[in-house]
Amino acid sequence: MNQIPSAGLYLSIEERKTLMQKEDWKSIIAIFINYSIIIFCLWIVYVYPNPLIVILSLIVLGGQQLGVSILMHDSSHHSLFKSKKVNDWVGNWLGAHPVFNNMLQYRPYHQVHHLHAGTDEDPDLMLTRGYPTDRKSMYRKFFRDFTGQTGIRAYIALFAMHLGYIRYTQSGDIERVDQADRIPFKRKCKNMAGPIMCNLIIFSLISFLLHPAMYLFWVLGLLTTFQVSVRVRSIAEHSIIEDKLDPNKNTRTTYANWIERLLFAPYHVNYHLEHHMLMTVPFYNLPKMHALIKKRGFYNEGTLANNYWEILKLAGSSQERNLAKSKV
């Protein structure tokens, strides 16, 4: 089993307690901003539907839909709200269900990722392996994302997971469930009920405030730019690392400017190594935690990147590396 880095080497007990304290109002404000940006993206396309605004809004919408899924992620660690009931309700109805997911299914799956990060038992390996690759391969991947090919396959698989035909995963790795082990009909209905009901509510609100057709823009984001944001985030967190079995080096923290935070790093998810070190630290305390452990020398070994563009260039650098080797 892959061990999580020991926070005790860099943080005192009191500091850890302080960092793990939840302040509900900070989560409320961040969630309000997340959904306000989503509403703005829908509104501006409805009011000014010219091609440039549509494209820019779709790109921002995908990044904010990633933010919605990060709510599912953070609630799975019980790090959003002090109340367990509120935490789980928000994680499902404002996090998982809007993107057709289920936090209660995601939670045990994601715990396995933290226990086995970087090993062959890590269920998220499919999201991060295969890099670095060449530029043409990177272009093909992003083309499939932007044109909805990745999203359509991903959501067909997700619905099949909810219905119990394949094992639950977020990585795209398909493992069929034997007929005898498939979940009963009531469980299938329960798995699908939340996502369907939530999206009916979203459809109703969009229809009342704007126009029913604008719900298609929400779905278009899920199928296209949301997939782009997920890919970039996944590459940055666990791809092209120095040692996949070293907990200090198999996860990366990436600095993000305001545009990168908008598109790839909502809720400070870019401080990913800090998250793996102390999983229940609320997102708003991760920058403070980062400053403390960096000052005390953690990043003499830990993996740190200056920005997301740096990671993307690294991810598409295998051809350049091969050319460099051939010249030696």
Secondary structure, 3 states (H helix, E strand, C coil): CCCCCCHHHCCCHHHHHHHHCCCHHHHHHHHHHHHHHHHHHHHHHHHCCCHHHHHHHHHHHHHHHHHHHHHHHHHHCCCCCCCHHHHHHHHHHHHHHHHCCCHHHHHHHHHHHHHCCCCCCCCCHHHHCCCCCCHHHHHHHHHHHHCCHHHHHHHHHHHHHHCCCECCCCCCCCCECCHHHCCCHHHHHHHHHHHHHHHHHHHHHHHHHCCHHHHHHHHHHHHCHHHHHHHHHHHHHHCCCCCCCCCCCCCEEECCCHHHHHHCCHHHCCCHHHHHHCCCCCHHHHHHHHHHHHHCCHHHCCEEECCHHHHHHHHCCHHHHHHHHHHC
